Amino acid sequence: MAVTKYALLYDGVQGGNIEIGTFTATLAELAADTQLDEAVTVAGAASGDLVFVSAVDIDAGLVVAGASVTGAAEVTVNIQNTTEAAVTGGATTFQYLLVKISAA
């Protein structure tokens, strides 16, 4: 898995920031009408941060059903198979937007 950070925007007053980037993950085969959680490492992600994820090149029938920061430097993406047949996910590229909320 590769993570690429494209931008980091800072809020100089409140101390928060927004990070924009991509990552790749190799998805396992999903049975019909099932879902899986795919954990990826995103450096700097921390409990309490918000994350938004979209797929760039996901296979037909698979959708990003949600994402959350689940640990230090860990983002978990929920992928759902919306079809009535198994889908082999394979290598998939995702875009993310990580919002770090300041404690100030």
C-alpha positions in Angstrom: 0.0 0.0 0.0 1.3 3.5 -0.9 0.1 6.7 0.6 0.7 10.0 -1.2 0.1 13.3 0.5 -0.8 16.1 -2.0 -1.7 19.0 0.2 -1.6 20.1 3.8 -3.6 23.2 4.7 -3.1 24.9 8.1 -5.5 27.0 10.2 -3.0 29.4 11.9 -5.6 30.7 14.3 -7.2 27.5 15.7 -4.3 25.1 15.0 -6.2 22.5 13.0 -5.3 21.4 9.4 -6.7 19.5 6.4 -4.6 16.9 4.6 -5.4 15.7 1.1 -3.9 12.6 -0.5 -4.4 9.2 -2.0 -3.7 5.6 -1.0 -3.9 2.2 -2.7 -5.2 -1.0 -1.2 -5.7 -4.5 -2.5 -9.2 -5.5 -1.8 -10.1 -9.2 -1.2 -13.0 -10.8 -3.0 -16.3 -9.8 -1.6 -19.3 -12.2 -1.6 -22.6 -11.0 -2.9 -24.3 -8.3 -0.7 -21.5 -8.3 1.9 -19.0 -5.7 3.2 -15.5 -5.6 4.5 -13.4 -3.1 6.5 -10.0 -2.3 5.0 -7.5 -0.7 7.4 -4.8 1.5 5.9 -1.9 3.4 7.5 -2.2 7.2 7.1 0.6 8.9 9.1 -0.7 11.6 11.3 -4.3 10.4 11.6 -5.4 10.4 15.2 -8.5 9.5 17.2 -11.0 12.4 16.9 -10.0 13.3 13.4 -12.5 13.3 10.6 -11.8 11.4 7.4 -13.6 11.4 4.0 -12.7 8.7 1.4 -13.8 8.2 -2.2 -12.7 5.5 -4.7 -10.9 6.5 -7.9 -11.0 3.2 -9.7 -13.1 0.8 -7.8 -14.7 -2.3 -9.5 -18.3 -2.1 -10.6 -20.7 -3.0 -7.8 -18.3 -2.0 -5.0 -18.9 1.3 -3.1 -17.3 3.1 -0.3 -19.9 2.9 2.5 -17.9 4.9 5.1 -14.6 5.6 6.6 -13.2 6.5 10.0 -10.0 7.0 12.0 -9.8 3.8 14.1 -6.4 4.3 15.7 -3.1 6.2 15.7 -2.2 6.5 12.0 -5.0 4.1 11.0 -8.0 4.8 8.7 -10.5 2.1 8.1 -12.6 2.1 5.0 -15.9 0.2 4.7 -16.4 -1.3 1.3 -19.7 -2.8 0.3 -20.6 -5.2 -2.6 -24.0 -4.1 -3.9 -24.4 -6.9 -6.4 -25.8 -10.4 -6.3 -22.5 -11.9 -7.3 -19.0 -12.1 -5.8 -16.7 -9.3 -6.9 -12.9 -9.5 -6.8 -11.7 -6.1 -5.7 -8.0 -6.1 -6.5 -5.8 -3.1 -6.4 -7.9 0.1 -5.8 -6.9 3.7 -5.5 -8.7 5.9 -3.0 -8.6 9.7 -2.3 -8.8 11.0 1.2 -9.4 14.2 3.1 -8.3 14.1 6.7 -9.5 16.9 8.9 -7.6 17.4 12.2 -9.6 19.4 14.7 -7.6 21.5 17.0 -8.1 21.1 20.8 -7.8 24.9 21.3 
